[in-house]
Amino acid sequence: MSLQCRILDDYQNVSLSLADWQALAPQVECRALTQHIADENILAETLKDADMVVIMRERTPFTASLFARLPKLKLLITSGMRNAAVDLAAAKKHGVTVCGTGSGQAAPVELTWALILGLARHLVTENRALRHNGPWQSTLGFGLNGKRLGLLGLGKIGQKVAHIAQAFGMNVCAWSQNLTAERAAEHGVTLCPSKEALLQASDVVSIHLVLGDRTRGLLGAQELAQMKPSALLINTSRAAIVDQPALLSALQSGVIAGAGLDVFDVEPLPADHPFRTQPNVLATPHLGYVADGNYRVYFTEAVEDIQAFLAGKPVRVLD
């Protein structure tokens, strides 16, 4: 009998076409699930016969209680090389090997700029007006040339965002807890002395930090109030870095001019969530890494992870 592999949250139903899963046959039978399963009881029942599961970071949490309900599970593969939604200690306790895959930085950088440009030039408003015979030129664009971009985080993604900003003629500053002036200068970026200084000086603030104890709730009501009333906030990183009720309040009251959001506390975003209808929000359904090149890397390396595991020599192990 073949080992059973399940691929979760394949919203676009593309996973099986983007890698050579047949290379695993007949030893492994793979099946993709296109609908998100939020209920742990239903998820445990769905996966009860799975020997292997492939997940997309961080669409479905793998908690201690879920691992306890999946005694057949031996291999869990996540896209990327970290996944805060997987309880690695519980995986180890239950004898589950957790492996990751490579990932690219281009796709989230591109989406960051899609959100910045979409907000700055009111693309949704103007496109909707054009499609429905509305007013011709009803908004005034927010020009980027000469403006200041503030980056919270100057890692691999933040660096690429900075380089594009410079091509637009923007001044770029950055801050994170371990960032040095020398490292910032390597990318033509000015180090801000504090988070508060960055918020006060920036016309666009973009978040490129990893979610952790030090960054959870990094921006709350007090921090948002320090931003310019004309400023835009972009978050393609993790929702929990920003206090979500405080952000909604700041947007509703005009404390900041707008937000471009790709990440949310609950995903998929509930149908009645106010971010869906708030007029100064440009929101996308966590598309930062959803691009053909990224997906080919994820799923091709997932197949490699399975092959290595079956050979008794697992690769890209997370612990």
N, C-alpha and C positions, 0 to 999 in steps of 0.2 A: 504494500500500500504506500502511496506517495505521501511525503510530508506535506503539510498544509501551510501555505503562506497567505496572509491577508494584508492587503495594502489599504490603509484607512484614508478617508477624507480626500479621495481623488475627485475633487469637485468637477474638474473639467473632463474626466474620464479619458485621460491621456497617458497614464503611467505605463500601461502595458505596451504602448506604441513607441515609447521613448527609450527603451532599453531591450536587450536581447534576453528576455525572461525564458525563452525556449531553451537557452543554454542550460537551464536547471532541470529540464524534463529528461526522463520521467521521474526523477528522484523527488522533485518538488513540484507541486501543483499550486499555481498562483491565481488569486482572484482579487480584483479591486472592488472596493466599496465606495460608491460615489456620494452617499448621503452621510452627513455628520451624525454621530450617535452621542448625544450628551448624557443620556441616562446610563449610569454605571451598570444597573441590572441588565438592561438590554444589551449593552456592550459586552458584558461578561458572557451572556448567553450566545451572542453572535460569534465570539472568539473562543468558545470553549474547546473547539477541536483544532485550534491553530497551534502549530509548532513554532511558527515564525510570524512576526508582525512588522510591517514597515509603516512608520508614521511620519507625518510632516510636522516639523517643529513649528509651533507648539499647539497644534490644532486640538489634539486629544491628550489630556493628562493621563499618565500612567502612575497611579498612586499605589501605596502599600496595600490598600484594600483590594484594588483591581488585580495586582500581582497574585494575591492570595487566592483569588478566584479563578486563576488560569494555570492549573497544575501542569498542563501539557506544554506551555510556552517555554521555549529554550533560548530563543534569539529575538531581540527587539532591535530594530534598526531605525534610527532617526536621521532626517536630513540635517546637515551641519554637524559640527563637532561639540556642541553643547545643547542641552535641552532642559530648561528649568522646570518643565512640567513632568519630568521623569524622576521618580524616587529611586536613585541609583543604589542606595543602601538596601531598599526592599528588593530590588532586582537581584542583588547579590545574595540576599538571604534566601530567595526562592530559586537560586540556581539559574538565573536568566542572564545571558551575556548581552550587553548593550553595546552596539557599534554605531558609529556615525559615518558621515560622508563628507566630501569636500563641498564647497559652496563658492559662489562668485560674489564680487562686490558690485559689479556693473549694474545689475538690475535694480537694487534698492537705491543706488545713486540716481539712476534715470527717473525713478518714481519720485524721489525727493524733489527733483527739478520740475517734474510735471506738476506737482502740487504747488510749488512756489510760483511757477509761471501761470498756472491756472487761476490761482488766487489773485496774483498781482494784476493780471489783465482781464479778470472777470469773465473767463472763457465760458463757463457754464451759463451765466446770465445772458451774455451776448449771443451765444449759440441758440439758447432757447428762444430768445426774442426773434432771431433771424428765422428759425424754423416755423414759428407761429405768427409771422407777420407782425411782430411787435415793433417797438421803437427802434429806430436806426441810431446806433451809437448812444446808448443810454448811460454808460459808465465812463469814468475817467481812470485810465490805467495808472498803476503804481510802478513807475520806472525804477529799474534796478541799478542802472549806471550811477555810480557815486554813492550809493547806499551802503550801509554796513550790514554784513552777515555775521551773526554770532553763532558759533558752533559749540554746542555742549558735547564735547568728545571730539578728538582728532585722531581716531584710529584709521584703519584702512578705508572705511567708507567716508568718514569725515574728511580725510585728506583729498579724496576724489571730488567731493562736494566743493571743497575749498578751491580746487584748481578750476572748476567750471565757473565758480563765482568770479574769480579773477578775470576769466575771459569775458564776462559780462561787465567788467569794469567796477566790480564791487570791492570794497575794503573788507577784509576778513579778520575777525578776531576769534579766539577760542579759549575755552576753559574746561578743565577737568581736574580732579583732585591730584593727579600725578603728572600733569602736563608741565613741561619746562619751557622756558623762553627759547632755549636752543632748539628743541625739537619742533616747536611751532615755527621758528624762523626757517627751518629746512624746507617748509612748504609755503613760504611767503606769508605766513600768518602771524598776527600779533597776539601775544599771550595777554589775556585779561587778568588783572590781579585777583579778581574774585568773580563768583557767579553773579553777584548783585551788579557789579560793574558791567558785565557783559549784557545783562538784561536791560539795564538802563541805557546803554549806548547803541543797541542794535535795532535795525529796522526790520530784520527777519531773524528769528531764532530757530535753529534747526537742531534736533536732538539726535545724537549718534553715540549713545552710551549703552553698555550692557546693563540689564536689570539685575540688581543685587541689593544687599542690605543697605549699602551706602547711597544707592540711586533711587530706591523706592520712595515715592513721594517727594522727589527732589524739588519739584515745582508745585507749590501750593498757592493759596490765595494771596499770601504776603509777597511771594516772588512774582506772581503774575501782575500784581499791582505796580511793580517796579518797571514793567515794560512800558514802552511808549504807547499811547492810545492808538497810534497809527500802525503799530507793529503787527507782524504776522508770526504765528507759532506753527512750526512744522514738526510732526512726530511720526516718523516711520520706524521707530525703534521698538519701544514697549509702552503700552498704555499706562502701566502702573508707575512710570517715572513721573507722571503728572497726576495730581489730584483731580480726578475726573469731575466731581461735582463743582469744585472750585473753577475748573476750566469752563464748564458750561455757564456758570454764573458770570465769569469774566466776559464771555462772548455775548451773553444776553444783555449785559449792562453796559457794553461798550468799553470795558477796561482795556481790551485789545481789539484790533480791527478784524481779525479773522484767524482761522486755524485750518491747516491742511493735515488731515488725520488718516492714517492707514492702519492703526492698531487700536484695539478696544479691550476693555476689561472682560467683556463677554463676547465671544465670537462663535458663530455668526451674531452680528449685532441684532438685538431684539427688534421686531417690526415697529414697535411703538417708541423706540429710543429717540429722545429729542435731537441727538446728533444727526439723525436722518433728515430732519426738516429745518434745523437752525440755518438761517439764510447766509450767515457769514462763515459757514463751515464747508469746506470742500473735502468730502470723505470718500475713501475707496476701501473695498473689502479685503484688506491685508494683501495687497498685490505686490508688495515690495520685492519679493523673491519669486513671484509667479511669472516666469519668462522661460522661453523654450531652452535657452542655453543652460540655465540653472537646473531645470528639471531633468535634462539629459545627464548632467553630472550626478544629481541626486540618485536617479534610478539606475543608472549604469553602475555606480559604485555600490548601490544596495545589492545588485546582483553579485558583484565582486565580494561583498561582505558575506553573502550566503555561501558562495563557493568556498571561501576561505574557512568559514565556520565548519562546513561539511568536511573539509580536509583536515580539521583539527588544529588549524592555525589561524584563529580569528585575527582580523586586522581592524585598525581604527577603533579599538575598544575604549569605551568611556568608563571611568571609575572614579 
